[in-house]
Amino acid sequence: MNEMEKLLNVLAEVRDDVDFASETALVEDGVIDSIDLTQIIAALDEAFDIHIQTGDIEPENFNSAGAMLELIHSYRKGKQ
C-alpha cells in the first residue's frame, strides 16, 4: 500500500461518505466541518506518526487528499 492509499483509508475511517480521492475543496466547499477536521488531524497524527501544529491547520492544507499528503511529507522531512 502506498502512502496515498494509506491516507485515503485513514480518511475513509473518519468520513466514509466523502470521496476524498477526487474532492479538491473539502474545507472551502464545506464538505468537511471543524469536527471532521479535528478527527482527521488526530487520525493523521496517529497513522503517520506526526504532530500537526496549530499553525498548519489552514484550509489549503486540508482541501484535498493531495494537500494533506504534502503536509504529511513536510513533517516527515523535518518540519516540526
Stockholm file with secondary structure:
# STOCKHOLM 1.0

chainA/1-80         MNEMEKLLNVLAEVRDDVDFASETALVEDGVIDSIDLTQIIAALDEAFDIHIQTGDIEPENFNSAGAMLELIHSYRKGKQ
#=GR chainA/1-80 SS CCHHHHHHHHHHHHCTTSCTTTCSCTTTTTSSCHHHHHHHHHHHHHHHTCCCCGGGCCHHHHSSHHHHHHHHHHHHTTCC
#=GC SS_cons        CCHHHHHHHHHHHHCTTSCTTTCSCTTTTTSSCHHHHHHHHHHHHHHHTCCCCGGGCCHHHHSSHHHHHHHHHHHHTTCC
//
